[in-house]
Amino acid sequence: CLDKSGSMSGRPIEMAREAAIAAGETLSERDLLGVVGFDEAARWVFPFGEKGDGSEFRKAVGSLRAGGGTDLYPALREALGELEDASVALKHIIVLSDGAVAPADFDSLLKRANEARVT
């Protein structure tokens, strides 16, 4: 989940894009990954699925621009929804944000994540 809100403008969004790409580069072509960009809304920037050769992944993440408010909850819920039913051994959600997010019931999402063995 990558924060692309207005508070991420400038160097913060650049660092978040670089970190997301670096994390994705550690995976093989057949590994599954996805990127949800969020401001006041959440959308799949790179839909959850096989990474492939990485070119589309890098292009998608590189296209993110900062703007808008910050609501992590829908992005985290969306990412968790994909991972809950994924038939893979390891499941992780990485949140890249400056931390200025709207309050929400994150405890319920964390409980679901724990039950689905998603870190």
Contact map, one row per residue, 1 for C-alpha under 8 A:
11100000000000000000000000000000001111000000000000000000000000000000000100110010000000000000111100000000000000000000000
11110000000000011001000000000000001111000000000000000000000000000000000000000000000000000000001110000000000000000000000
11111001000010010000000000000000000011100000000000000000000000000000010100000000000000000000001111000000000000000000000
01111111100010000000000000000000000011100000000000000000000000011111010000000000000000000000000000000000000000000000000
00111111100000000000000000000000000001110000000000000000000000000111110000000000000000000000000000000000000000000000000
00011111100000000000000000000000000000100000000000000000000000000111110000000000000000000000000000000000000000000000000
00011111100000000000000000000000000000000000000000000000000000000110100000000000000000000000000001010000000000000000000
00111111111110000000000000000000000000000000000000000000000000000110000000000000000000000000000011000000000000000000000
00011111111110000000000000000000000000000000000000000000000000001110000000000000000000000000000000000000000000000000000
00000001111111000000000000000000000000000000000000000000000000000100000000000000000000000000000000000000000000000000000
00000001111111100000000000000000000000000000000000000000000000000000000000000000000000000000000000000000000000000000000
00000001111111110000000000000000000000000000000000000000000000000000000000000000000000000000000001000000000000000000000
00110001111111111000000000000000000000000000000000000000000000011100000000000000000000000000000000000000000000000000000
00000000011111111100000000000000000000000000000000000000000000000000000000000000000000000000000000000000000000000000000
00000000001111111110000000000000000000000000000000000000000000000000000000000000000000000000000000000000000000000000000
01100000000111111111000000000000000000000000000000000000000000000000000000000000000000000000000110000000000000000000000
01000000000011111111100000000000000000000000000000000000000011010000000000000000000000000000000000000000000000000000000
00000000000001111111110000000000000000000000000000000000000000000000000000000000000000000000000000000000000000000000000
00000000000000111111111000000000000000000000000000000000000000000000000000000000000000000000000000000000000000000000000
01000000000000011111111100000000000000000000000000000000000010000000000000000000000000000000000100000000000000000000000
00000000000000001111111110000000000000000000000000000000110010000000000000000000000000000000000000000000000000000000000
00000000000000000111111111000000000000000000000000000000000000000000000000000000000000000000000000000000000000000000000
00000000000000000011111111100000000000000000000000000000000000000000000000000000000000000000000000000000000000000000000
00000000000000000001111111100000100000000000000000100100100000000000000000000000000000000000000000000000000000000000000
00000000000000000000111111110000000000000000000000000100000000000000000000000000000000000000000000000000000000000000000
00000000000000000000011111110000000000000000000000000000000000000000000000000000000000000000000000000000000000000000000
00000000000000000000001111111010000000000000000000100000000000000000000000000000000000000000000000000000000000000000000
00000000000000000000000011111110000000000000000000110000000000000000000000000000000000000000000000000000000000000000000
00000000000000000000000000111110000000000000000001111100000000000000000000000000000000000000000000000000000000000000000
00000000000000000000000000011111000000000000000001110000000000000000000000000000000000000000000000000000000000000000000
00000000000000000000000000111111100000000000000011100000000000000000000000000000000000000000000000000000000000000000000
00000000000000000000000000000111110000000000000111100000000000000000000000000000000000000000000000000000000000000000000
00000000000000000000000100000011111000000000001111100000000000000000000000000000000000000000000000000000000000000000000
00000000000000000000000000000001111100000001111110000000000000000000000000000010000000000000000000000000000000000000000
11000000000000000000000000000000111110000001111100000000000010000000000000000000000000000000000000000000000000000000000
11000000000000000000000000000000011111000111111000000000000000000000000000100110000000000000000000000000000000000000000
11110000000000000000000000000000001111100111100000000000000000010000000000100000000000000000000000000000000000000000000
11111000000000000000000000000000000111111110000000000000000000000000011100100000000000000000000000000000000000000000000
00111100000000000000000000000000000011111100000000000000000000000011111100000000000000000000000000000000000000000000000
00001000000000000000000000000000000001111100000000000000000000000001111100000000000000000000000000000000000000000000000
00000000000000000000000000000000000001111110000000000000000000000000011001100000000000000000000000000000000000000000000
00000000000000000000000000000000000111111111000000000000000000000000000101100100000000000000000000000000000000000000000
00000000000000000000000000000000000111001111100000000000000000000000000000100000000000000000000000000000000000000000000
00000000000000000000000000000000011110000111111100000000000000000000000000000000000000000000000000000000000000000000000
00000000000000000000000000000000011110000011111000000000000110000000000000000000000000000000000000000000000000000000000
00000000000000000000000000000000011100000001111100000001100110000000000000000000000000000000000000000000000000000000000
00000000000000000000000000000000111100000001111110000000000000000000000000000000000000000000000000000000000000000000000
00000000000000000000000000000001111000000001011111000000000000000000000000000000010000000000000000000000000000000000000
00000000000000000000000000000011110000000000001111100000000000000000000000000000000000000000000000000000000000000000000
00000000000000000000000000001111100000000000000111110000000000000000000000000000000000000000000000000000000000000000000
00000000000000000000000100111111100000000000000011111100100000000000000000000000000000000000000000000000000000000000000
00000000000000000000000000011100000000000000000001111110000000000000000000000000000000000000000000000000000000000000000
00000000000000000000000000001000000000000000000000111111000000000000000000000000000000000000000000000000000000000000000
00000000000000000000000110001000000000000000000000111111110000000000000000000000000000000000000000000000000000000000000
00000000000000000000000000000000000000000000000000011111111000000000000000000000000000000000000000000000000000000000000
00000000000000000000000000000000000000000000010000001111111100000000000000000000000000000000000000000000000000000000000
00000000000000000000100100000000000000000000010000100111111110000000000000000000000000000000000000000000000000000000000
00000000000000000000100000000000000000000000000000000111111111000000000000000000000000000000000000000000000000000000000
00000000000000000000000000000000000000000000000000000011111111100000000000000000000000000000000000000000000000000000000
00000000000000000000000000000000000000000000110000000001111111110000000000000000000000000000000000000000000000000000000
00000000000000001001100000000000001000000000110000000000111111110000000000000000000000000000000000000000000000000000000
00000000000000001000000000000000000000000000000000000000011111110000000000000000000000000000000000000000000000000000000
00000000000000000000000000000000000000000000000000000000001111111000000000000000000000000000000000000000000000000000000
00010000000010001000000000000000000010000000000000000000000111111100000000000000000000000000000000000000000000000000000
00010000100010000000000000000000000000000000000000000000000000111110000000000000000000000000000000000000000000000000000
00011111110010000000000000000000000000000000000000000000000000011111000000000000000000000000000000000000000000000000000
00011111100000000000000000000000000000100000000000000000000000001111100000000000000000000000000000000000000000000000000
00011100000000000000000000000000000000110000000000000000000000000111110000000000000000000000000000000000000000000000000
00001110000000000000000000000000000000110000000000000000000000000011111000000000000000000000000000000000000000000000000
00111100000000000000000000000000000001111000000000000000000000000001111100000000000000000000000000011100000000000000000
00000000000000000000000000000000000001111000000000000000000000000000111111100000000000000000000000001100000000000000000
10100000000000000000000000000000000001110100000000000000000000000000011111110000000000000000000000001100000000000000000
00000000000000000000000000000000000000000000000000000000000000000000001111111000000000000000000000000101110000000000000
00000000000000000000000000000000000000001100000000000000000000000000001111111100000000000000000000000000000000000000000
10000000000000000000000000000000000111001110000000000000000000000000001111111110000000000000000000000000000000000000000
10000000000000000000000000000000000000000000000000000000000000000000000111111111000000000000000000000000000010000000000
00000000000000000000000000000000000000000000000000000000000000000000000011111111100000000000000000000000000010000000000
00000000000000000000000000000000000100000100000000000000000000000000000001111111110000000000000000000000000000000000000
10000000000000000000000000000000010100000000000000000000000000000000000000111111111000000000100000000000000000000000000
00000000000000000000000000000000000000000000000000000000000000000000000000011111111100000000100000000000000010001000010
00000000000000000000000000000000000000000000000000000000000000000000000000001111111110000000000000000000000000000000000
00000000000000000000000000000000000000000000000100000000000000000000000000000111111111000000000000000000000000000000000
00000000000000000000000000000000000000000000000000000000000000000000000000000011111111000010000000000000000000000001010
00000000000000000000000000000000000000000000000000000000000000000000000000000001111111000000000000000000000000001001010
00000000000000000000000000000000000000000000000000000000000000000000000000000000111111100000000000000000000000000000000
00000000000000000000000000000000000000000000000000000000000000000000000000000000011111110000000000000000000000000000000
00000000000000000000000000000000000000000000000000000000000000000000000000000000000011111000000000000000000000000000000
00000000000000000000000000000000000000000000000000000000000000000000000000000000000001111110000000000000000000000000000
00000000000000000000000000000000000000000000000000000000000000000000000000000000000000111110000000000000000000000000000
00000000000000000000000000000000000000000000000000000000000000000000000000000000000000011111000000000000000000000000010
00000000000000000000000000000000000000000000000000000000000000000000000000000000001000011111100000000000000000000000111
00000000000000000000000000000000000000000000000000000000000000000000000000000000000000000111110000000000000000000000011
10000000000000000000000000000000000000000000000000000000000000000000000000000011000000000011111000000000000000000000011
10000000000000000000000000000000000000000000000000000000000000000000000000000000000000000001111100000000000000000000000
11100000000000000000000000000000000000000000000000000000000000000000000000000000000000000000111110000000000000000000000
11100000000000010001000000000000000000000000000000000000000000000000000000000000000000000000011111000000000000000000000
01100001000000010000000000000000000000000000000000000000000000000000000000000000000000000000001111110000000000000000000
00100011000100000000000000000000000000000000000000000000000000000000000000000000000000000000000111110000000000000000000
00000000000000000000000000000000000000000000000000000000000000000000000000000000000000000000000011111000000000000000000
00000010000000000000000000000000000000000000000000000000000000000000010000000000000000000000000011111100000000000000000
00000000000000000000000000000000000000000000000000000000000000000000011100000000000000000000000000111110000000000000000
00000000000000000000000000000000000000000000000000000000000000000000011110000000000000000000000000011111000000000000000
00000000000000000000000000000000000000000000000000000000000000000000000000000000000000000000000000001111100000000000000
00000000000000000000000000000000000000000000000000000000000000000000000010000000000000000000000000000111110000000000000
00000000000000000000000000000000000000000000000000000000000000000000000010000000000000000000000000000011111110000000000
00000000000000000000000000000000000000000000000000000000000000000000000010000000000000000000000000000001111111000000000
00000000000000000000000000000000000000000000000000000000000000000000000000000000000000000000000000000000111111100000000
00000000000000000000000000000000000000000000000000000000000000000000000000000000000000000000000000000000111111110000000
00000000000000000000000000000000000000000000000000000000000000000000000000011001000000000000000000000000111111111000000
00000000000000000000000000000000000000000000000000000000000000000000000000000000000000000000000000000000011111111100000
00000000000000000000000000000000000000000000000000000000000000000000000000000000000000000000000000000000001111111110000
00000000000000000000000000000000000000000000000000000000000000000000000000000000000000000000000000000000000111111111000
00000000000000000000000000000000000000000000000000000000000000000000000000000001000100000000000000000000000011111111111
00000000000000000000000000000000000000000000000000000000000000000000000000000000000000000000000000000000000001111111111
00000000000000000000000000000000000000000000000000000000000000000000000000000000000000000000000000000000000000111111110
00000000000000000000000000000000000000000000000000000000000000000000000000000000001100000000000000000000000000011111110
00000000000000000000000000000000000000000000000000000000000000000000000000000000000000000010000000000000000000001111111
00000000000000000000000000000000000000000000000000000000000000000000000000000001001100000111100000000000000000001111111
00000000000000000000000000000000000000000000000000000000000000000000000000000000000000000011100000000000000000001100111
